[in-house]
Amino acid sequence: MGATYTAAQKAATQKYINSTDQIRVRTGKGNLDFIKNHAKDMGETLGEFVNRAIIEAIYRDRGDILVEKTHSDEYGISGNLLLSSDNHYEIDFVSDGRRMIRVLDKQNDVPSNYISDYAWMALENEYENELLGGE
């Protein structure tokens, strides 16, 4: 990066800021280096680690199990396939800045060797329903 802050850099920064929400977190003295070092050991930035920790805690508190992360190249979105405490699969994804968790089929209705395909198709189907206003 050069010594001057270009208009393109300013526009890119503003686009990034507008595409995110911000949470300020405080921690007890002495915790910050411990957390930063753990994030680094995991190959994550501090922000990536904090986001992952929050989402994993929410899943755990809800009784959900993360089965698989999934991604749609067609739509450029990602989601998580979860197994809920009542034995249903759920898809957790973000559409138009809103996080949604949709209940899908019961675990015993999906053959285990098709989980990856199921996760990908469920993500795309739910995104299309949300995008197109389907049921």
Backbone as a ProteinNet text record, in pm:
[ID]
protein_1_A
[PRIMARY]
MGATYTAAQKAATQKYINSTDQIRVRTGKGNLDFIKNHAKDMGETLGEFVNRAIIEAIYRDRGDILVEKTHSDEYGISGNLLLSSDNHYEIDFVSDGRRMIRVLDKQNDVPSNYISDYAWMALENEYENELLGGE
[TERTIARY]
85.9	0	89.5	56.2	133.8	111.8	178.2	171.1	39.1	-28.7	-155.7	-272.9	-381	-505.1	-591.6	-604.1	-672.1	-824.1	-893	-1039.7	-1090.7	-1021.3	-1061.4	-1048.1	-939.7	-921.5	-1029.4	-1061.6	-1166.3	-1300.3	-1331.2	-1457.3	-1463	-1350.9	-1345.9	-1364.2	-1302.3	-1316.8	-1461.4	-1523.1	-1661.8	-1755.9	-1730.2	-1811.6	-1800.8	-1679.9	-1659.3	-1732.2	-1718.7	-1783.4	-1934.9	-1990.2	-2134.8	-2185.9	-2095.2	-2137.3	-2120.6	-2083.2	-2060.5	-2133.3	-2155	-2200.9	-2081.4	-2083.5	-1970.9	-2017.4	-1938.3	-1960	-1832.1	-1846.5	-1730.6	-1734.7	-1622.9	-1615.2	-1501.5	-1528.9	-1424.8	-1397.1	-1271.7	-1232.8	-1142.8	-1134.5	-1051.8	-905.7	-834.5	-691.2	-620.6	-532.8	-455.4	-514.6	-639.8	-702.9	-669.9	-645.2	-632.4	-520.1	-401.4	-289.6	-318.7	-381.6	-418.7	-513	-613.1	-711.1	-645.4	-565.5	-497.1	-405.3	-330.8	-239	-315.1	-427.5	-507.6	-560	-611.7	-661.7	-550	-432	-317.9	-284.2	-284.6	-257.2	-359.8	-481.9	-588.4	-587.1	-495.1	-487	-594.7	-644.7	-752.7	-708	-776.1	-758.8	-839.1	-817.5	-893.6	-1043.5	-1080.9	-1220.8	-1282.3	-1206.9	-1256.9	-1280.1	-1184.3	-1198.8	-1319.2	-1333.8	-1445.2	-1578.3	-1588.8	-1712.6	-1741.2	-1639.1	-1658.5	-1700.2	-1635.9	-1667.2	-1811.5	-1856.2	-1993.9	-2093.8	-2073.7	-2167.1	-2167.7	-2049.8	-2044.7	-2113.4	-2100.6	-2168.3	-2319.9	-2366.7	-2510.9	-2563.4	-2493.3	-2535.4	-2540.8	-2436.6	-2430.1	-2544	-2571.6	-2679.8	-2816.2	-2833.1	-2959.3	-2971.8	-2861.7	-2862.1	-2836.8	-2785.1	-2756	-2614.3	-2595.6	-2463.5	-2430.4	-2312.8	-2268.2	-2227.3	-2299.4	-2272.4	-2171.7	-2195.2	-2109.7	-2126.1	-2015.7	-2021.1	-2044.6	-2123.2	-2154	-2146.4	-2126.3	-2110.4	-2173.4	-2237.7	-2292.8	-2210.5	-2136.1	-2061.8	-2156.2	-2270.2	-2367.3	-2415.9	-2444.6	-2497.3	-2394	-2277.7	-2174.3	-2213	-2284.7	-2324.5	-2275.4	-2263.6	-2222.9	-2325.2	-2327.3	-2418.2	-2366.7	-2437.4	-2402.5	-2519.8	-2493.1	-2593.8	-2583.9	-2696	-2700	-2791.5	-2766.6	-2859.3	-2914.7	-3046.3	-3109.3	-3133.2	-3165.8	-3190.1	-3312.6	-3403.6	-3520.9	-3500.5	-3372.1	-3333.6	-3371.8	-3389	-3411.7	-3283	-3261.2	-3154.5	-3205.7	-3114.8	-3145.1	-3034.2	-3067.4	-2965.8	-2959.7	-2841.4	-2816.2	-2740.4	-2799.7	-2735.9	-2777.2	-2708.5	-2738	-2784.9	-2898.3	-2952	-2994.5	-2946.3	-2977.1	-2953	-2842.2	-2803.5	-2881.4	-2962.3	-3037.4	-2995.5	-2964.8	-2930.3	-3058.5	-3066.8	-3186.2	-3146.9	-3226.1	-3210.9	-3343.4	-3339.9	-3459.8	-3457.6	-3570.5	-3585	-3602.6	-3527.6	-3534.2	-3588.1	-3536.5	-3586.6	-3531.4	-3599.6	-3548.6	-3421.6	-3334	-3206.6	-3225.6	-3322.4	-3338	-3398	-3438	-3489.1	-3379.4	-3255.8	-3144.3	-3035.3	-3008.3	-2901.9	-2767.2	-2691.7	-2567.4	-2465.8	-2466.7	-2370.4	-2410	-2524.5	-2568.1	-2566.9	-2506.4	-2510	-2449.2	-2334.1	-2270.9	-2359.9	-2416.8	-2507.6	-2632.6	-2683.3	-2803.1	-2778.1	-2663.1	-2630.5	-2625.1	-2558.4	-2545.3	-2681.9	-2762.1	-2894.4	-2987.7	-2981	-3065.7	-3031.5	-2902.5	-2860.8	-2914.1	-2895.3	-2942.9	-3095.2	-3164.6	-3310.9	-3363.6	-3310.6	-3356.4	-3321.6	-3204.9	-3166.3	-3258.8	-3288.2	-3380.2	-3518.4	-3566.3	-3696.5	-3696.7	-3589.6	-3580.2	-3566.5	-3480.8	-3455	-3578.9	-3649.1	-3765.5	-3897	-3890.5	-4012.3	-4098.7	-4036.4	-4110.3	-4152.7	-4219.9	-4267.7	-4157.7
-117.6	0	122.6	218.6	340.9	435.8	548.7	647.4	723.8	726	799	701.8	747.3	670.5	707.9	617.6	650.4	646.6	702.8	701.2	557.5	472.9	332.4	259.8	288.5	226.4	272.8	401.5	455.3	390.2	373.8	311.9	165.3	94.6	-46.3	-58.9	29.3	28.1	55.6	153.2	187	72	4.9	-109.7	-220.5	-246.1	-348.2	-310.8	-188.1	-143	-156.9	-122.9	-130.9	-275.2	-371.2	-510.8	-590.3	-523.6	-593.4	-524.3	-600.3	-544.7	-545.4	-459.6	-451.1	-482.1	-563.2	-593	-553.7	-477.7	-446.4	-540.3	-604.5	-701.6	-662.2	-668.7	-645.8	-776.9	-796.2	-916.9	-877.2	-963.5	-935.5	-919.2	-839.6	-818.3	-952.8	-967.6	-1089.5	-1189	-1173	-1267.6	-1240.8	-1116.4	-1080	-1155.9	-1158.5	-1230	-1379.1	-1434.7	-1576.4	-1606.4	-1521.5	-1539.8	-1519	-1412.7	-1386	-1500.7	-1554	-1664.1	-1789.2	-1814.6	-1931.3	-1912.7	-1795.5	-1769.1	-1790.8	-1739.5	-1755.4	-1903.4	-1978.9	-2122.8	-2196.5	-2144.6	-2205.9	-2155.9	-2063.4	-2009.3	-1907	-1842	-1745	-1608.9	-1505.8	-1374.4	-1372.8	-1272.5	-1260	-1250.6	-1172.4	-1158.1	-1288.5	-1363.5	-1492.6	-1588.3	-1590.7	-1679.5	-1640.9	-1513.3	-1467.4	-1500.8	-1477	-1511.2	-1660.7	-1742.5	-1887.7	-1931.1	-1875.2	-1912.1	-1875.9	-1760.3	-1718.4	-1811.2	-1838	-1924.6	-2065	-2120.1	-2253.9	-2257.6	-2151.2	-2145.3	-2139.3	-2064.4	-2057	-2194.3	-2261.7	-2396.4	-2488.7	-2485.3	-2571.2	-2539.5	-2411.3	-2371.2	-2415.7	-2418.5	-2461.3	-2613.1	-2683.1	-2828.6	-2877.7	-2790.6	-2826.4	-2881.6	-2966.5	-3019.8	-2975.2	-2915.6	-2876.6	-3003.3	-3034.5	-3154.1	-3123.7	-3013.6	-2982.2	-2836.8	-2775.7	-2642.9	-2664.9	-2578.5	-2595.2	-2460.7	-2464.5	-2342	-2361.1	-2256.4	-2255.6	-2159.2	-2213.8	-2128	-2048.3	-2108.9	-2043.1	-1911.5	-1912.5	-1793	-1720.6	-1780.4	-1717.1	-1704.3	-1803.6	-1801.4	-1927.9	-1917.9	-2031.5	-2053.6	-2174.1	-2206.3	-2324.2	-2354.9	-2467.3	-2562.8	-2691.1	-2793.7	-2839.1	-2830.1	-2862.9	-2982.2	-3053.8	-3155.9	-3104.3	-3081.4	-3022.4	-3128.4	-3082.1	-3173.5	-3260.7	-3219.2	-3302.2	-3388.5	-3407.3	-3499.8	-3453.2	-3323.2	-3266.4	-3199.3	-3203.7	-3121.7	-2979.5	-2885.2	-2743.2	-2682.9	-2579.6	-2506.8	-2365.3	-2321.4	-2187.8	-2110.1	-1999.6	-1920.1	-1774.1	-1687.5	-1544.8	-1504.4	-1433.6	-1382.2	-1237.9	-1150.6	-1007.4	-951.6	-991.6	-937.5	-993.9	-1098.3	-1160.7	-1305.9	-1346.1	-1486.4	-1564.7	-1678.9	-1762.8	-1906.8	-1973.7	-2116.8	-2180.2	-2267.1	-2332.2	-2479.9	-2530.7	-2672.8	-2748.7	-2858.7	-2941.9	-3080.2	-3183.9	-3319.3	-3382.6	-3489.7	-3567.7	-3640.6	-3663.6	-3727.9	-3862.5	-3941.6	-4075.2	-4071.8	-3953.9	-3941	-3910.1	-3890.6	-3855.5	-3961.8	-4038.3	-4138.6	-4073	-4133.1	-4071.3	-4048.1	-4129.7	-4109.3	-3993.8	-3929	-3815	-3683.1	-3683.1	-3562.7	-3441.9	-3457.2	-3342.6	-3284.9	-3373.3	-3326.6	-3263.6	-3324.3	-3274	-3133.6	-3114.9	-2984.3	-2877.2	-2907.1	-2811.5	-2780.4	-2884.1	-2862	-2788.2	-2821.1	-2753	-2605	-2572.2	-2432.6	-2359	-2414.7	-2348.1	-2337.8	-2443.7	-2439.2	-2333.1	-2327.6	-2228.8	-2087.3	-2068.9	-1937.5	-1895.3	-1987.3	-1955.1	-1921.1	-1995.2	-1964.9	-1825.6	-1792	-1659.7	-1552.1	-1576.4	-1478.5	-1455.9	-1564.4	-1555.1	-1542.1	-1539.1	-1524	-1648.3	-1763.7	-1889.2	-1930.1	-2042.9	-2088.8	-2145.6
0	0	0	-83.7	-96.8	19.9	13.5	120.7	120.8	6.8	1.1	4	61.9	73.3	-45.7	-141.5	-267	-250.2	-347.5	-348	-357.3	-433.3	-446.4	-312.3	-239.5	-107.8	-10.7	-16.3	70	37.9	-90.2	-130.9	-87.2	-100	-59.1	91.5	167.9	313.2	352.2	288.7	319.3	283.7	170.8	130.7	235.6	284.5	387.4	516.6	559.8	683.6	672.3	557.4	537.3	528	504.4	490.1	619.8	727.6	854.2	968.6	1075.1	1202.2	1296.2	1395.2	1487.2	1628.9	1697.9	1839.4	1912.5	2017	2101.3	2220.8	2246.3	2354.5	2447.7	2575.4	2675	2746	2784.3	2855.9	2972.2	3071.3	3188.1	3150.7	3230.7	3208.1	3203.5	3106.1	3092	2994	2956.1	2864.1	2717.8	2681.7	2541	2471.5	2529.9	2466.1	2455.9	2558.2	2558.3	2442	2423.6	2315.7	2179.1	2166.1	2039.3	2000.5	2097.1	2068.2	2025.8	2089.8	2050.5	1908.2	1877.2	1742	1639.7	1669.5	1579.2	1561.5	1673.4	1666.6	1579.8	1575.7	1495.4	1350.8	1319	1183.6	1153.9	1258.7	1243.6	1294.3	1245	1304.8	1434.7	1515.2	1639.2	1608.8	1508.8	1472	1423.1	1340.8	1292.9	1409.7	1502.5	1617.4	1703.3	1732.1	1816.3	1750	1619.7	1548.5	1554.4	1532.8	1538.3	1678.5	1779.8	1917.9	1953.6	1909.2	1937.1	1869.8	1741.2	1667.9	1728	1758.7	1818.1	1954.1	2033	2163.5	2145.5	2047	2021.1	1980.3	1889.6	1849.5	1971.3	2051.7	2170.8	2267.2	2289.9	2380.3	2328.8	2196.8	2136.2	2131	2156	2145.2	2004.4	1917.6	1778.4	1765.8	1667.4	1634.9	1492.7	1474.8	1341	1266	1159.5	1081.2	971.2	901.1	787.8	747	706.1	645.4	496.3	435.2	293.9	223.2	92.5	14.1	-123.9	-172.5	-307.9	-392.8	-488.6	-580.5	-669.3	-702.8	-790.8	-730.1	-600	-534.5	-448.8	-430	-349.5	-202.8	-149.7	-8.8	60.5	190.4	271.6	380.8	431.6	539.9	618.7	726.1	810.8	818.2	797.1	816.5	961.3	1033.1	1175.1	1197.8	1304.9	1352.1	1483.6	1488.2	1606.4	1713.4	1832	1943.4	1920.2	1830.1	1800.4	1675.3	1635.9	1530.2	1389.7	1369.7	1237.4	1190.2	1060.2	1004	992.3	1005.9	988.2	903.6	828.5	753.6	808.7	843.3	898.3	791.7	743.5	638.2	653.2	582.3	583.7	445	440.4	314.9	336.1	251.9	260.7	400.8	460.7	590.9	709.2	686.7	796.3	810.3	931.8	958.1	977.6	910.4	920.4	947.1	1027.9	1049.6	1011.5	911	860	895.5	944.5	974.9	844.4	831.3	712	750.1	689.1	710.5	837.7	883.5	995.2	952.5	1049	1018.8	949.6	994.4	935.5	794.8	746	609.5	507.8	554.8	466.3	480.5	374.1	382.2	413.5	502.2	549.7	438	332.8	224.5	131.7	155.8	75.2	153.2	271.2	355.8	284.6	220	152	42.9	-39.8	-145.8	-85.2	20.7	87.5	144.1	207.1	265.4	157.1	46.9	-62.3	-124.1	-151.4	-211.7	-115.8	13.3	110.9	116.8	115.7	118	-4.2	-122.2	-243.3	-245.5	-205.1	-204.9	-109.5	9.4	106.9	61.6	2.3	-48.4	-161.6	-253.5	-363.5	-309.8	-212	-152.8	-91.7	-21.4	41.5	-64.6	-163.1	-267.9	-354.2	-385.7	-474	-400	-266.2	-187.6	-188.1	-206.4	-208.4	-67.7	-60.6	69.1	155.5
[MASK]
+++++++++++++++++++++++++++++++++++++++++++++++++++++++++++++++++++++++++++++++++++++++++++++++++++++++++++++++++++++++++++++++++++++++

